[in-house]
Amino acid sequence: MTTKQKVHEFISKYMLSIILVVLIICISFANRSFLTANNILNILRTMSMKGIVAFGMTFVIIAGEIDLSIGSTIGLSGVIVGVVAGNLSSAGTMSLEAATWVGILVAIIVGILIGLFDGFLLTKFNMPSFIITLGMMKLIYGIAAVLAKGFPVTTLGSWYTELGAGNAGIIPIPAIFLAAVFIISFVLLKYTGFGRNVYAVGGNAEAARLSGINVKATRVLIMVIVQVCAVIAGVLVSSQVMSGSFSFGSGWEMTVISAVIIGGASLSGGKGKITGTLLGLAFLGVIQNAMTLMGVDNYIQYIVEGALVLIAVLFNTLQTRKSE
């Protein structure tokens, strides 16, 4: 391999990392408050919840599927915690503090059931995951709105705020959850048979089936994983503001999928890494924070984010064609 080829391979492999470093340097010169400790911790706290869902979405996209309902699940989770905690405490069954824990447990169970239902429709009827989760997005949103009766639910234990707004030293608690989900996801995808199955199913489901892989079970599990991640994020979001609302998580699908795609995953499946998603998340976090510091309008931020996704998809497509 010539030096030119080695340089080209290096740039292709680490392009996002290089762009991210250059971007951070440029923004830090343009705005002195960007690299302050408070701002870095703010980026970390803000992107941690979306990152947790993005790691779950990585499994789904690598397997060649998609989940558009995660935003609605985020909203539903906070509502469930508040409604369960409020009803149990008002009935005198237990204290509000204990009832909040029960609410979290119920939210996790509901998330698992949603994932199982999605997986059932996907594997039993061969329905496209895009259509399934598009319908579930509206269904879950409606259920959350009915449970909340159209208003934020604020009956929560006093300790609950620590999950989303608390710190362990100087590290935001949500960042600790992010790190834990990252490590678990990284190990699952890289070092377990399940991870290899996810890649195989996304690369060629029929070939995976013929090689003895339980394709249906793999698809069901990835749908459960992303829903559980959405529940965790929903709990953290609602605890940050001490209320549950069906509108929380609205539009998160775009940011989460963007992070995974920008991180190098392919929508056609079989390709992607958790570390790539982490880089994609950091890239989006830096971009969004910089635009906020510069006073860029939210609608312009949507345009920029959408353009970045299109560029990432185009780049992945060109790379795939070139490798073929």
N, C-alpha and C positions, 0 to 999 in steps of 0.2 A: 504494500500500500504506500503510495507516494505521500509526501508531506502535505500537498494540497488536498488530497483525499482525506487525510487524517484531520486536517483543520475543518474541512466541510462536515465530516462526521461529528466532530466535537461540537460545532456550532448547532447542527441539527439536533443533537442529543440534549444540549443544555441551553437552547435558544430562549426558553421562557425564563430560566434563571438569570441569564445575561440581561434580558430585557428588564426584568424586575429590579436588578441591581442598578442598572443605568437609570431607570425610572425613579427609584428612591433618591439617588444622587441629585438628579435634576430637580425633583420636587423640593428637596431639602434646601437647595440653593434659592429656589423661587419663593419658598415660604419657611421662615426660620422656626416657626412653631411646629412644623411637621415632625421633626425628630425629637421632640421633647418627650419625657417619660410619660406625662399625662396623656399625650395624644397617642403614643404607641399602645398604652394600656387601653385607651378608648377603642382603638382599632381591634385590639385583641378581644375585648368584651363584645363588641358589636358583631364581629365575624364568627365568634365561637359557636353561637347557636346555629347559624347558617352552615357552618363547617360540619357540625355534627350530622346534619341532614345530608350534606354533600357527600360525606363518607358512605352513608347508607345508599345514596343514589348511585355511587360508583359501582357497587355490586350490580344494581339493576341495569345500568347502561352497558357494563361489560358483558352481561348476559344477553344483550340485544333487546332489552325491554325499556320501558319508560314508566314513570309514575308522576302524574300531574296533580294528584290529590293531596300531596304532602302539606301544602299550605293550609288546606281546610282541616287536616288532622291536627296541625299545630294549634289552630283556633279552638277546635273541639276539646283538645286535651286540657287547656286552661279552664274552659267552661266546666268540664266534668269534675275537675278537682274542686272548684268553687261550689258547684251544685251539691256534690256528695258531702263535702265538708259542712256546708250550711244545713243540709237536711238532717244529717246525723247529729250534729251539735244541737240544733233546735229541738229535735225529738228527745233530747236528753240521753241518747244512747252512749255518747262519749264526749269528751271535751273537744273543743274546736281544734286544738293542737293535734290531738290524736286522729281526729276525723280527717284532717288534711293529709295525713299519711295514707289513710285508706283511700282518699280521693286520688292520690297519685297512683296507687296500686290498681284501682279501677281503670284509670286512664291508660295504663300500660296494657292491661288485659284487653281493653277495647281496641287499642292499636294493633295488638296481635290478631284479634278477630278480624279486623279490617284487612290486614295483610293476608290472612288465610282465605278470606272471601275473594279478594282480588286474585289470589293464586288459583283458587277453585275455578273461577270463571275463565282464567287464562288457560288452564290445563285441561279442564273438562270440555269446554266448548270451543277451544282454540280461538277465542276472541282476541283481537289485538289489544295489547296493554294500553295503548294510547286511548282507545275508545272506552275501555273499562274504567280507567282512572279519570278520564274526562267526565264520565257520568258520576263517578264516586266523588269527584271534587264538588259538584253541585249538591249531591245527596248529603255528604258530610257537613257541608257549609249550612245547609238547611236545617239539619238535625241540631247543629250547634246553636243556631239562631233560635230555634224553638225551645231548647233547653234553657237558654239564657233569657228567654222572653224578650229578646231584642235589646237587652241592656247588659252592661258589664257586670260580672259576678264578683263581688268583693269580700265574701265571707270566707276568710282564709286565716290560718294560724299565724301568729306573729313571727314565728321562726322562718316561715316560708320565704320571706324576702331575702334571706341570706343566700339561697340557692342561685338567684339571678343577679343580685346586687351586692353580695358579700365578697370579701377577699380573704385569701389565705396568705397572710403577710401582705405583699404588694400584688400578688397574682390574683386576678379575678377568678372566682369559683367556676364560672362557665368555661374558662380556659382549661381548668383541670378536667372538667368533663370532656372537653374537646380532645385533650391529650389522651385520656383513657380510651375514648372511642377510636381515635387514630391508631393507637397501639393494637387494640383488639382487631380492628379492620385490617391493618397491615399484616399481622400474623395470620389471620384467616385466609387472606388472599394469596400470600406468598408461601406459606409453610404448611398448609393443610390440604387434604384431598378435596374438601369442599371448595376451596379457592380454585384448585385446578379444574374442578367440574364447572365452575362459573365461567372460566375462560373457554373451556371446551364447548359448552352450550352456546355461548355467544359467537364463537368462531364458526361452528357448524353443528347445529342441534341434532341432525340426523346421524352424522358421523359419531357424535357423542353417545347417542342412544345405542348405536350398533356396537360401540366399544364397551357397553355395559353400564354406562352412567345413567342414573335415574334422573332423566331430564325434568320430569314433572315435579319431583321433590325439590330439585335445585331451584326451579322457577318459583315455587311456592315460598321457599325459604328466603329468597332475595326480596320478595314482596313484603314478607314479615319484617325483615331486617330494616328496610327503609321506613316502614311505618313506626317501628319502635324508636328509631332515631328521631322521627318527627315528633313523637310523644315526648321524648326527652327534651327536645328543643322547645316544644310547647310549654312544658312545665317551667323551664328556665325563663322563657319570655314572660309568662304570666306572673312568675314570682318576682321578676324585676320591677314590675309596676304594681304588684299586689292586686291584680284583678284578672279575670278570665273574660275574653271577648271572642266572639265568633269571627271577628274581622282580623284578629292577629294571624300573621302568616300569609295574608293575602298578597299574592304576587311573588312569594318566595321561590316558587317553582323556577322562575326565570334565572334568578341569581344562583340557585343551587345547580341547575343543569349547566349554566354558563361556566361555573367553577370546574365542573367535571370535564366539560368539552375543552375548555381552554387548557386544562391540565393534561390533555393529550388523549383522552378516551374517544372512541369512535362510536357514533350513534348506531352503526351497523353491528356492533358487538365484537367481542373477542379481543379488545384492546383497551388498555387503561391501567393506571396505577394509583394507589392511595397517595403516594408521595406527589404524583402529578396533580391530583385534586387539591392537595395542600398548597402547592405552588399556585394553582389557579385561583384558589381562595385568597391567598396573600396578594396576588396581582389585582384581583377585583377590590379587595379591601383597601389597598393603597390608592387605586384609581378613585374609588368612591370617596374616600377620606380627603384626598387632594382636591377633588371638585367641590366638596362641602366647605373646606377651608377657603377656597377661592370664591365661594358664593355662587357657584354654578347652579342654575335652576334644576329642580328634580326631573323635569321632563327632558332636559338636555342630557341628564345622567342616564335616563332610559335609552336615549338614542345611542349614546356612547357604548353602553353595555350591549345593546343589540348588535351594533356594528362589530364589536369585539367577538361576539359569538359567531357571526357570519364569517369573519376572517379566520377564526379558529377552525370552523367546519371546512371552509375552502382549503385551508392549509392541510388539514388531515386528509381530505379527498385527494389532493394533488400528491401527497406523500404516498398514499395507498396505491394510486395509479402508477406512480414511479416505481414502487417496489414490485409491482406486478409485471 
